[in-house]
């Protein structure tokens, strides 16, 4: 089993043999140290209704979009 994680800053991806919500690592592509979100979370961020989102949404790193969407109740975390 491999799971895909997406860089919050440049959307480069890495795979890991386990599933968690996010990884903290330094990106090979953009050299930012930050969060890589599991691809399922990134997909849910892409399916949010535009009218609920702030104007600068597209400029935010993915991890900030994720935190914001959680605070606004736009996404739910499913527990396994
Ligand atoms: Zn990156």
PDB file of the backbone (N, CA, C, O) and the ligand in Angstrom, with CONECT records:
HET     ZN  A 101       1
ATOM      1  N   UNK A   1       0.848  -1.189   0.000  1.00  0.00           N
ATOM      2  CA  UNK A   1       0.000   0.000   0.000  1.00  0.00           C
ATOM      3  C   UNK A   1       0.886   1.242   0.000  1.00  0.00           C
ATOM      4  O   UNK A   1       1.763   1.382   0.852  1.00  0.00           O
ATOM      5  N   UNK A   2       0.659   2.133  -0.944  1.00  0.00           N
ATOM      6  CA  UNK A   2       1.339   3.415  -0.864  1.00  0.00           C
ATOM      7  C   UNK A   2       0.310   4.532  -0.872  1.00  0.00           C
ATOM      8  O   UNK A   2      -0.713   4.467  -1.554  1.00  0.00           O
ATOM      9  N   UNK A   3       0.614   5.552  -0.096  1.00  0.00           N
ATOM     10  CA  UNK A   3      -0.260   6.708   0.026  1.00  0.00           C
ATOM     11  C   UNK A   3       0.481   7.923  -0.500  1.00  0.00           C
ATOM     12  O   UNK A   3       1.696   8.034  -0.341  1.00  0.00           O
ATOM     13  N   UNK A   4      -0.253   8.836  -1.128  1.00  0.00           N
ATOM     14  CA  UNK A   4       0.359  10.013  -1.735  1.00  0.00           C
ATOM     15  C   UNK A   4       0.100  11.248  -0.878  1.00  0.00           C
ATOM     16  O   UNK A   4      -1.013  11.480  -0.405  1.00  0.00           O
ATOM     17  N   UNK A   5       1.159  12.031  -0.691  1.00  0.00           N
ATOM     18  CA  UNK A   5       1.096  13.267   0.091  1.00  0.00           C
ATOM     19  C   UNK A   5       1.538  14.426  -0.789  1.00  0.00           C
ATOM     20  O   UNK A   5       2.430  14.279  -1.624  1.00  0.00           O
ATOM     21  N   UNK A   6       0.897  15.597  -0.592  1.00  0.00           N
ATOM     22  CA  UNK A   6       1.069  16.723  -1.498  1.00  0.00           C
ATOM     23  C   UNK A   6       1.676  17.911  -0.749  1.00  0.00           C
ATOM     24  O   UNK A   6       1.178  18.300   0.307  1.00  0.00           O
ATOM     25  N   UNK A   7       2.753  18.489  -1.295  1.00  0.00           N
ATOM     26  CA  UNK A   7       3.401  19.661  -0.692  1.00  0.00           C
ATOM     27  C   UNK A   7       2.416  20.838  -0.625  1.00  0.00           C
ATOM     28  O   UNK A   7       1.750  21.150  -1.612  1.00  0.00           O
ATOM     29  N   UNK A   8       2.328  21.482   0.533  1.00  0.00           N
ATOM     30  CA  UNK A   8       1.421  22.620   0.703  1.00  0.00           C
ATOM     31  C   UNK A   8       1.811  23.805  -0.166  1.00  0.00           C
ATOM     32  O   UNK A   8       0.969  24.639  -0.499  1.00  0.00           O
ATOM     33  N   UNK A   9       3.071  23.881  -0.530  1.00  0.00           N
ATOM     34  CA  UNK A   9       3.562  25.072  -1.220  1.00  0.00           C
ATOM     35  C   UNK A   9       3.598  24.920  -2.735  1.00  0.00           C
ATOM     36  O   UNK A   9       3.194  25.831  -3.458  1.00  0.00           O
ATOM     37  N   UNK A  10       4.076  23.783  -3.224  1.00  0.00           N
ATOM     38  CA  UNK A  10       4.231  23.654  -4.675  1.00  0.00           C
ATOM     39  C   UNK A  10       3.451  22.484  -5.256  1.00  0.00           C
ATOM     40  O   UNK A  10       3.456  22.277  -6.470  1.00  0.00           O
ATOM     41  N   UNK A  11       2.773  21.708  -4.393  1.00  0.00           N
ATOM     42  CA  UNK A  11       1.964  20.568  -4.821  1.00  0.00           C
ATOM     43  C   UNK A  11       2.780  19.428  -5.427  1.00  0.00           C
ATOM     44  O   UNK A  11       2.243  18.590  -6.151  1.00  0.00           O
ATOM     45  N   UNK A  12       4.072  19.401  -5.131  1.00  0.00           N
ATOM     46  CA  UNK A  12       4.864  18.203  -5.439  1.00  0.00           C
ATOM     47  C   UNK A  12       4.342  17.058  -4.566  1.00  0.00           C
ATOM     48  O   UNK A  12       3.794  17.295  -3.489  1.00  0.00           O
ATOM     49  N   UNK A  13       4.513  15.834  -5.026  1.00  0.00           N
ATOM     50  CA  UNK A  13       3.992  14.704  -4.263  1.00  0.00           C
ATOM     51  C   UNK A  13       5.103  13.743  -3.850  1.00  0.00           C
ATOM     52  O   UNK A  13       6.118  13.606  -4.532  1.00  0.00           O
ATOM     53  N   UNK A  14       4.881  13.084  -2.718  1.00  0.00           N
ATOM     54  CA  UNK A  14       5.726  11.970  -2.285  1.00  0.00           C
ATOM     55  C   UNK A  14       4.801  10.840  -1.865  1.00  0.00           C
ATOM     56  O   UNK A  14       3.633  11.061  -1.546  1.00  0.00           O
ATOM     57  N   UNK A  15       5.338   9.627  -1.869  1.00  0.00           N
ATOM     58  CA  UNK A  15       4.536   8.496  -1.401  1.00  0.00           C
ATOM     59  C   UNK A  15       5.173   7.894  -0.157  1.00  0.00           C
ATOM     60  O   UNK A  15       6.390   7.922   0.028  1.00  0.00           O
ATOM     61  N   UNK A  16       4.311   7.354   0.681  1.00  0.00           N
ATOM     62  CA  UNK A  16       4.742   6.676   1.904  1.00  0.00           C
ATOM     63  C   UNK A  16       3.908   5.407   2.051  1.00  0.00           C
ATOM     64  O   UNK A  16       2.789   5.330   1.544  1.00  0.00           O
ATOM     65  N   UNK A  17       4.462   4.409   2.750  1.00  0.00           N
ATOM     66  CA  UNK A  17       3.714   3.146   2.882  1.00  0.00           C
ATOM     67  C   UNK A  17       2.707   3.149   4.026  1.00  0.00           C
ATOM     68  O   UNK A  17       2.324   2.080   4.501  1.00  0.00           O
ATOM     69  N   UNK A  18       2.271   4.315   4.479  1.00  0.00           N
ATOM     70  CA  UNK A  18       1.307   4.386   5.579  1.00  0.00           C
ATOM     71  C   UNK A  18       0.403   5.577   5.336  1.00  0.00           C
ATOM     72  O   UNK A  18       0.733   6.485   4.574  1.00  0.00           O
ATOM     73  N   UNK A  19      -0.762   5.557   6.009  1.00  0.00           N
ATOM     74  CA  UNK A  19      -1.730   6.635   5.819  1.00  0.00           C
ATOM     75  C   UNK A  19      -1.913   7.422   7.103  1.00  0.00           C
ATOM     76  O   UNK A  19      -2.372   6.891   8.114  1.00  0.00           O
ATOM     77  N   UNK A  20      -1.545   8.707   7.048  1.00  0.00           N
ATOM     78  CA  UNK A  20      -1.817   9.627   8.141  1.00  0.00           C
ATOM     79  C   UNK A  20      -2.378  10.894   7.524  1.00  0.00           C
ATOM     80  O   UNK A  20      -2.524  10.969   6.304  1.00  0.00           O
ATOM     81  N   UNK A  21      -2.700  11.902   8.345  1.00  0.00           N
ATOM     82  CA  UNK A  21      -3.323  13.105   7.801  1.00  0.00           C
ATOM     83  C   UNK A  21      -2.295  13.955   7.045  1.00  0.00           C
ATOM     84  O   UNK A  21      -2.571  14.449   5.952  1.00  0.00           O
ATOM     85  N   UNK A  22      -1.118  14.117   7.636  1.00  0.00           N
ATOM     86  CA  UNK A  22      -0.106  14.933   6.964  1.00  0.00           C
ATOM     87  C   UNK A  22       1.286  14.576   7.459  1.00  0.00           C
ATOM     88  O   UNK A  22       1.455  14.034   8.552  1.00  0.00           O
ATOM     89  N   UNK A  23       2.269  14.888   6.644  1.00  0.00           N
ATOM     90  CA  UNK A  23       3.677  14.700   6.983  1.00  0.00           C
ATOM     91  C   UNK A  23       4.313  16.071   7.150  1.00  0.00           C
ATOM     92  O   UNK A  23       3.883  17.040   6.524  1.00  0.00           O
ATOM     93  N   UNK A  24       5.336  16.153   7.994  1.00  0.00           N
ATOM     94  CA  UNK A  24       6.163  17.358   8.020  1.00  0.00           C
ATOM     95  C   UNK A  24       7.504  16.979   7.411  1.00  0.00           C
ATOM     96  O   UNK A  24       8.174  16.069   7.900  1.00  0.00           O
ATOM     97  N   UNK A  25       7.894  17.660   6.360  1.00  0.00           N
ATOM     98  CA  UNK A  25       9.182  17.360   5.751  1.00  0.00           C
ATOM     99  C   UNK A  25       9.638  18.540   4.924  1.00  0.00           C
ATOM    100  O   UNK A  25       8.865  19.455   4.641  1.00  0.00           O
ATOM    101  N   UNK A  26      10.910  18.509   4.536  1.00  0.00           N
ATOM    102  CA  UNK A  26      11.407  19.525   3.622  1.00  0.00           C
ATOM    103  C   UNK A  26      11.205  19.018   2.206  1.00  0.00           C
ATOM    104  O   UNK A  26      11.608  17.908   1.858  1.00  0.00           O
ATOM    105  N   UNK A  27      10.569  19.861   1.395  1.00  0.00           N
ATOM    106  CA  UNK A  27      10.218  19.464   0.042  1.00  0.00           C
ATOM    107  C   UNK A  27      11.453  19.419  -0.853  1.00  0.00           C
ATOM    108  O   UNK A  27      12.286  20.325  -0.825  1.00  0.00           O
ATOM    109  N   UNK A  28      11.562  18.354  -1.646  1.00  0.00           N
ATOM    110  CA  UNK A  28      12.676  18.242  -2.592  1.00  0.00           C
ATOM    111  C   UNK A  28      12.561  19.251  -3.725  1.00  0.00           C
ATOM    112  O   UNK A  28      13.563  19.640  -4.323  1.00  0.00           O
ATOM    113  N   UNK A  29      11.334  19.671  -4.016  1.00  0.00           N
ATOM    114  CA  UNK A  29      11.099  20.541  -5.174  1.00  0.00           C
ATOM    115  C   UNK A  29      11.274  22.019  -4.836  1.00  0.00           C
ATOM    116  O   UNK A  29      11.965  22.745  -5.551  1.00  0.00           O
ATOM    117  N   UNK A  30      10.641  22.466  -3.736  1.00  0.00           N
ATOM    118  CA  UNK A  30      10.641  23.909  -3.445  1.00  0.00           C
ATOM    119  C   UNK A  30      11.475  24.268  -2.213  1.00  0.00           C
ATOM    120  O   UNK A  30      11.591  25.445  -1.873  1.00  0.00           O
ATOM    121  N   UNK A  31      12.059  23.265  -1.538  1.00  0.00           N
ATOM    122  CA  UNK A  31      12.917  23.492  -0.372  1.00  0.00           C
ATOM    123  C   UNK A  31      12.218  24.082   0.841  1.00  0.00           C
ATOM    124  O   UNK A  31      12.879  24.455   1.810  1.00  0.00           O
ATOM    125  N   UNK A  32      10.886  24.172   0.805  1.00  0.00           N
ATOM    126  CA  UNK A  32      10.162  24.650   1.980  1.00  0.00           C
ATOM    127  C   UNK A  32      10.027  23.495   2.968  1.00  0.00           C
ATOM    128  O   UNK A  32       9.743  22.362   2.579  1.00  0.00           O
ATOM    129  N   UNK A  33      10.236  23.801   4.268  1.00  0.00           N
ATOM    130  CA  UNK A  33       9.926  22.819   5.284  1.00  0.00           C
ATOM    131  C   UNK A  33       8.493  23.054   5.721  1.00  0.00           C
ATOM    132  O   UNK A  33       8.157  24.124   6.228  1.00  0.00           O
ATOM    133  N   UNK A  34       7.655  22.054   5.525  1.00  0.00           N
ATOM    134  CA  UNK A  34       6.251  22.270   5.871  1.00  0.00           C
ATOM    135  C   UNK A  34       5.453  21.006   5.751  1.00  0.00           C
ATOM    136  O   UNK A  34       5.987  19.898   5.727  1.00  0.00           O
ATOM    137  N   UNK A  35       4.162  21.201   5.676  1.00  0.00           N
ATOM    138  CA  UNK A  35       3.258  20.067   5.710  1.00  0.00           C
ATOM    139  C   UNK A  35       2.932  19.542   4.323  1.00  0.00           C
ATOM    140  O   UNK A  35       2.670  20.302   3.391  1.00  0.00           O
ATOM    141  N   UNK A  36       2.954  18.242   4.215  1.00  0.00           N
ATOM    142  CA  UNK A  36       2.434  17.545   3.044  1.00  0.00           C
ATOM    143  C   UNK A  36       1.111  16.917   3.466  1.00  0.00           C
ATOM    144  O   UNK A  36       1.066  16.116   4.399  1.00  0.00           O
ATOM    145  N   UNK A  37       0.040  17.283   2.779  1.00  0.00           N
ATOM    146  CA  UNK A  37      -1.276  16.750   3.131  1.00  0.00           C
ATOM    147  C   UNK A  37      -1.562  15.481   2.345  1.00  0.00           C
ATOM    148  O   UNK A  37      -1.155  15.343   1.192  1.00  0.00           O
ATOM    149  N   UNK A  38      -2.271  14.552   2.987  1.00  0.00           N
ATOM    150  CA  UNK A  38      -2.711  13.357   2.270  1.00  0.00           C
ATOM    151  C   UNK A  38      -3.578  13.757   1.076  1.00  0.00           C
ATOM    152  O   UNK A  38      -4.386  14.680   1.172  1.00  0.00           O
ATOM    153  N   UNK A  39      -3.407  13.064  -0.043  1.00  0.00           N
ATOM    154  CA  UNK A  39      -4.105  13.486  -1.269  1.00  0.00           C
ATOM    155  C   UNK A  39      -5.622  13.512  -1.132  1.00  0.00           C
ATOM    156  O   UNK A  39      -6.286  14.292  -1.815  1.00  0.00           O
ATOM    157  N   UNK A  40      -6.180  12.679  -0.267  1.00  0.00           N
ATOM    158  CA  UNK A  40      -7.639  12.703  -0.108  1.00  0.00           C
ATOM    159  C   UNK A  40      -8.096  14.027   0.492  1.00  0.00           C
ATOM    160  O   UNK A  40      -9.186  14.505   0.178  1.00  0.00           O
ATOM    161  N   UNK A  41      -7.260  14.634   1.364  1.00  0.00           N
ATOM    162  CA  UNK A  41      -7.598  15.939   1.938  1.00  0.00           C
ATOM    163  C   UNK A  41      -7.506  17.027   0.872  1.00  0.00           C
ATOM    164  O   UNK A  41      -8.335  17.936   0.817  1.00  0.00           O
ATOM    165  N   UNK A  42      -6.482  16.915   0.026  1.00  0.00           N
ATOM    166  CA  UNK A  42      -6.317  17.900  -1.048  1.00  0.00           C
ATOM    167  C   UNK A  42      -7.508  17.830  -2.005  1.00  0.00           C
ATOM    168  O   UNK A  42      -7.998  18.856  -2.479  1.00  0.00           O
ATOM    169  N   UNK A  43      -7.964  16.609  -2.281  1.00  0.00           N
ATOM    170  CA  UNK A  43      -9.142  16.466  -3.144  1.00  0.00           C
ATOM    171  C   UNK A  43     -10.369  17.107  -2.517  1.00  0.00           C
ATOM    172  O   UNK A  43     -11.160  17.748  -3.209  1.00  0.00           O
ATOM    173  N   UNK A  44     -10.530  16.939  -1.210  1.00  0.00           N
ATOM    174  CA  UNK A  44     -11.707  17.556  -0.597  1.00  0.00           C
ATOM    175  C   UNK A  44     -11.598  19.075  -0.615  1.00  0.00           C
ATOM    176  O   UNK A  44     -12.617  19.762  -0.680  1.00  0.00           O
ATOM    177  N   UNK A  45     -10.379  19.611  -0.559  1.00  0.00           N
ATOM    178  CA  UNK A  45     -10.207  21.075  -0.656  1.00  0.00           C
ATOM    179  C   UNK A  45     -10.609  21.586  -2.039  1.00  0.00           C
ATOM    180  O   UNK A  45     -11.093  22.710  -2.176  1.00  0.00           O
ATOM    181  N   UNK A  46     -10.409  20.763  -3.052  1.00  0.00           N
ATOM    182  CA  UNK A  46     -10.735  21.179  -4.421  1.00  0.00           C
ATOM    183  C   UNK A  46     -12.226  21.116  -4.714  1.00  0.00           C
ATOM    184  O   UNK A  46     -12.682  21.627  -5.737  1.00  0.00           O
ATOM    185  N   UNK A  47     -12.983  20.497  -3.827  1.00  0.00           N
ATOM    186  CA  UNK A  47     -14.413  20.336  -4.115  1.00  0.00           C
ATOM    187  C   UNK A  47     -15.294  21.250  -3.259  1.00  0.00           C
ATOM    188  O   UNK A  47     -16.507  21.057  -3.191  1.00  0.00           O
ATOM    189  N   UNK A  48     -14.689  22.236  -2.613  1.00  0.00           N
ATOM    190  CA  UNK A  48     -15.481  23.137  -1.762  1.00  0.00           C
ATOM    191  C   UNK A  48     -16.203  24.178  -2.606  1.00  0.00           C
ATOM    192  O   UNK A  48     -15.720  24.557  -3.672  1.00  0.00           O
ATOM    193  N   UNK A  49     -17.369  24.646  -2.129  1.00  0.00           N
ATOM    194  CA  UNK A  49     -18.131  25.645  -2.893  1.00  0.00           C
ATOM    195  C   UNK A  49     -17.438  27.018  -2.887  1.00  0.00           C
ATOM    196  O   UNK A  49     -17.089  27.540  -1.828  1.00  0.00           O
ATOM    197  N   UNK A  50     -17.249  27.584  -4.063  1.00  0.00           N
ATOM    198  CA  UNK A  50     -16.549  28.869  -4.204  1.00  0.00           C
ATOM    199  C   UNK A  50     -17.094  29.968  -3.316  1.00  0.00           C
ATOM    200  O   UNK A  50     -16.337  30.760  -2.756  1.00  0.00           O
ATOM    201  N   UNK A  51     -18.431  30.014  -3.188  1.00  0.00           N
ATOM    202  CA  UNK A  51     -19.035  31.124  -2.456  1.00  0.00           C
ATOM    203  C   UNK A  51     -18.705  31.093  -0.962  1.00  0.00           C
ATOM    204  O   UNK A  51     -18.868  32.098  -0.270  1.00  0.00           O
ATOM    205  N   UNK A  52     -18.242  29.945  -0.465  1.00  0.00           N
ATOM    206  CA  UNK A  52     -17.876  29.845   0.948  1.00  0.00           C
ATOM    207  C   UNK A  52     -16.421  30.227   1.208  1.00  0.00           C
ATOM    208  O   UNK A  52     -15.998  30.305   2.361  1.00  0.00           O
ATOM    209  N   UNK A  53     -15.662  30.463   0.156  1.00  0.00           N
ATOM    210  CA  UNK A  53     -14.217  30.616   0.302  1.00  0.00           C
ATOM    211  C   UNK A  53     -13.792  32.076   0.222  1.00  0.00           C
ATOM    212  O   UNK A  53     -14.411  32.861  -0.496  1.00  0.00           O
ATOM    213  N   UNK A  54     -12.734  32.452   0.956  1.00  0.00           N
ATOM    214  CA  UNK A  54     -12.242  33.835   0.894  1.00  0.00           C
ATOM    215  C   UNK A  54     -11.604  34.138  -0.472  1.00  0.00           C
ATOM    216  O   UNK A  54     -11.221  33.231  -1.211  1.00  0.00           O
ATOM    217  N   UNK A  55     -11.503  35.431  -0.781  1.00  0.00           N
ATOM    218  CA  UNK A  55     -10.986  35.858  -2.086  1.00  0.00           C
ATOM    219  C   UNK A  55      -9.552  35.402  -2.334  1.00  0.00           C
ATOM    220  O   UNK A  55      -9.162  35.142  -3.472  1.00  0.00           O
ATOM    221  N   UNK A  56      -8.766  35.307  -1.252  1.00  0.00           N
ATOM    222  CA  UNK A  56      -7.352  34.947  -1.440  1.00  0.00           C
ATOM    223  C   UNK A  56      -7.113  33.435  -1.347  1.00  0.00           C
ATOM    224  O   UNK A  56      -5.973  32.981  -1.252  1.00  0.00           O
ATOM    225  N   UNK A  57      -8.183  32.682  -1.375  1.00  0.00           N
ATOM    226  CA  UNK A  57      -8.098  31.217  -1.211  1.00  0.00           C
ATOM    227  C   UNK A  57      -7.019  30.579  -2.079  1.00  0.00           C
ATOM    228  O   UNK A  57      -6.210  29.790  -1.592  1.00  0.00           O
ATOM    229  N   UNK A  58      -7.010  30.920  -3.354  1.00  0.00           N
ATOM    230  CA  UNK A  58      -6.079  30.268  -4.291  1.00  0.00           C
ATOM    231  C   UNK A  58      -4.617  30.597  -3.983  1.00  0.00           C
ATOM    232  O   UNK A  58      -3.719  29.880  -4.425  1.00  0.00           O
ATOM    233  N   UNK A  59      -4.368  31.674  -3.231  1.00  0.00           N
ATOM    234  CA  UNK A  59      -2.989  32.061  -2.928  1.00  0.00           C
ATOM    235  C   UNK A  59      -2.483  31.421  -1.630  1.00  0.00           C
ATOM    236  O   UNK A  59      -1.293  31.505  -1.323  1.00  0.00           O
ATOM    237  N   UNK A  60      -3.368  30.791  -0.877  1.00  0.00           N
ATOM    238  CA  UNK A  60      -2.952  30.202   0.401  1.00  0.00           C
ATOM    239  C   UNK A  60      -2.275  28.856   0.186  1.00  0.00           C
ATOM    240  O   UNK A  60      -2.662  28.094  -0.700  1.00  0.00           O
ATOM    241  N   UNK A  61      -1.251  28.562   1.010  1.00  0.00           N
ATOM    242  CA  UNK A  61      -0.698  27.205   0.961  1.00  0.00           C
ATOM    243  C   UNK A  61      -1.788  26.189   1.331  1.00  0.00           C
ATOM    244  O   UNK A  61      -2.731  26.519   2.050  1.00  0.00           O
ATOM    245  N   UNK A  62      -1.654  24.979   0.845  1.00  0.00           N
ATOM    246  CA  UNK A  62      -2.688  23.961   1.080  1.00  0.00           C
ATOM    247  C   UNK A  62      -2.961  23.723   2.558  1.00  0.00           C
ATOM    248  O   UNK A  62      -4.110  23.501   2.942  1.00  0.00           O
ATOM    249  N   UNK A  63      -1.912  23.766   3.407  1.00  0.00           N
ATOM    250  CA  UNK A  63      -2.179  23.483   4.821  1.00  0.00           C
ATOM    251  C   UNK A  63      -3.002  24.598   5.462  1.00  0.00           C
ATOM    252  O   UNK A  63      -3.808  24.337   6.355  1.00  0.00           O
ATOM    253  N   UNK A  64      -2.805  25.843   5.011  1.00  0.00           N
ATOM    254  CA  UNK A  64      -3.636  26.938   5.527  1.00  0.00           C
ATOM    255  C   UNK A  64      -5.068  26.825   5.022  1.00  0.00           C
ATOM    256  O   UNK A  64      -6.014  27.102   5.758  1.00  0.00           O
ATOM    257  N   UNK A  65      -5.227  26.418   3.766  1.00  0.00           N
ATOM    258  CA  UNK A  65      -6.581  26.189   3.247  1.00  0.00           C
ATOM    259  C   UNK A  65      -7.288  25.115   4.064  1.00  0.00           C
ATOM    260  O   UNK A  65      -8.473  25.225   4.377  1.00  0.00           O
ATOM    261  N   UNK A  66      -6.528  24.071   4.402  1.00  0.00           N
ATOM    262  CA  UNK A  66      -7.093  22.972   5.170  1.00  0.00           C
ATOM    263  C   UNK A  66      -7.550  23.448   6.549  1.00  0.00           C
ATOM    264  O   UNK A  66      -8.661  23.137   6.980  1.00  0.00           O
ATOM    265  N   UNK A  67      -6.687  24.207   7.246  1.00  0.00           N
ATOM    266  CA  UNK A  67      -7.042  24.707   8.579  1.00  0.00           C
ATOM    267  C   UNK A  67      -8.268  25.611   8.503  1.00  0.00           C
ATOM    268  O   UNK A  67      -9.158  25.546   9.351  1.00  0.00           O
ATOM    269  N   UNK A  68      -8.299  26.452   7.476  1.00  0.00           N
ATOM    270  CA  UNK A  68      -9.402  27.379   7.306  1.00  0.00           C
ATOM    271  C   UNK A  68     -10.710  26.632   7.035  1.00  0.00           C
ATOM    272  O   UNK A  68     -11.753  26.959   7.600  1.00  0.00           O
ATOM    273  N   UNK A  69     -10.637  25.641   6.177  1.00  0.00           N
ATOM    274  CA  UNK A  69     -11.829  24.859   5.842  1.00  0.00           C
ATOM    275  C   UNK A  69     -12.346  24.104   7.068  1.00  0.00           C
ATOM    276  O   UNK A  69     -13.555  23.963   7.253  1.00  0.00           O
ATOM    277  N   UNK A  70     -11.427  23.622   7.900  1.00  0.00           N
ATOM    278  CA  UNK A  70     -11.837  22.953   9.141  1.00  0.00           C
ATOM    279  C   UNK A  70     -12.539  23.929  10.070  1.00  0.00           C
ATOM    280  O   UNK A  70     -13.588  23.617  10.635  1.00  0.00           O
ATOM    281  N   UNK A  71     -11.946  25.130  10.228  1.00  0.00           N
ATOM    282  CA  UNK A  71     -12.532  26.140  11.117  1.00  0.00           C
ATOM    283  C   UNK A  71     -13.915  26.568  10.650  1.00  0.00           C
ATOM    284  O   UNK A  71     -14.799  26.841  11.461  1.00  0.00           O
ATOM    285  N   UNK A  72     -14.093  26.625   9.330  1.00  0.00           N
ATOM    286  CA  UNK A  72     -15.372  27.045   8.758  1.00  0.00           C
ATOM    287  C   UNK A  72     -16.388  25.911   8.708  1.00  0.00           C
ATOM    288  O   UNK A  72     -17.539  26.117   8.325  1.00  0.00           O
ATOM    289  N   UNK A  73     -15.959  24.716   9.096  1.00  0.00           N
ATOM    290  CA  UNK A  73     -16.866  23.575   9.036  1.00  0.00           C
ATOM    291  C   UNK A  73     -17.179  23.123   7.621  1.00  0.00           C
ATOM    292  O   UNK A  73     -18.229  22.532   7.370  1.00  0.00           O
ATOM    293  N   UNK A  74     -16.264  23.400   6.692  1.00  0.00           N
ATOM    294  CA  UNK A  74     -16.496  23.028   5.290  1.00  0.00           C
ATOM    295  C   UNK A  74     -16.074  21.598   4.984  1.00  0.00           C
ATOM    296  O   UNK A  74     -16.548  20.986   4.027  1.00  0.00           O
ATOM    297  N   UNK A  75     -15.171  21.075   5.815  1.00  0.00           N
ATOM    298  CA  UNK A  75     -14.793  19.671   5.644  1.00  0.00           C
ATOM    299  C   UNK A  75     -14.854  18.986   6.995  1.00  0.00           C
ATOM    300  O   UNK A  75     -14.731  19.615   8.046  1.00  0.00           O
ATOM    301  N   UNK A  76     -15.043  17.706   6.937  1.00  0.00           N
ATOM    302  CA  UNK A  76     -15.076  16.901   8.152  1.00  0.00           C
ATOM    303  C   UNK A  76     -13.988  15.861   8.051  1.00  0.00           C
ATOM    304  O   UNK A  76     -13.702  15.331   6.978  1.00  0.00           O
ATOM    305  N   UNK A  77     -13.389  15.582   9.185  1.00  0.00           N
ATOM    306  CA  UNK A  77     -12.412  14.514   9.220  1.00  0.00           C
ATOM    307  C   UNK A  77     -13.123  13.234   9.605  1.00  0.00           C
ATOM    308  O   UNK A  77     -13.842  13.177  10.603  1.00  0.00           O
ATOM    309  N   UNK A  78     -12.913  12.220   8.807  1.00  0.00           N
ATOM    310  CA  UNK A  78     -13.507  10.931   9.163  1.00  0.00           C
ATOM    311  C   UNK A  78     -12.480  10.155   9.983  1.00  0.00           C
ATOM    312  O   UNK A  78     -11.301  10.090   9.637  1.00  0.00           O
ATOM    313  N   UNK A  79     -12.942   9.594  11.032  1.00  0.00           N
ATOM    314  CA  UNK A  79     -12.042   8.809  11.888  1.00  0.00           C
ATOM    315  C   UNK A  79     -12.058   7.368  11.438  1.00  0.00           C
ATOM    316  O   UNK A  79     -13.097   6.830  11.056  1.00  0.00           O
ATOM    317  N   UNK A  80     -10.902   6.754  11.488  1.00  0.00           N
ATOM    318  CA  UNK A  80     -10.829   5.358  11.095  1.00  0.00           C
ATOM    319  C   UNK A  80     -10.697   4.479  12.328  1.00  0.00           C
ATOM    320  O   UNK A  80     -10.620   3.256  12.210  1.00  0.00           O
TER     321      UNK A  80
HETATM  322 ZN    ZN A 101       7.165  21.890  -2.413  1.00  0.00          ZN
END
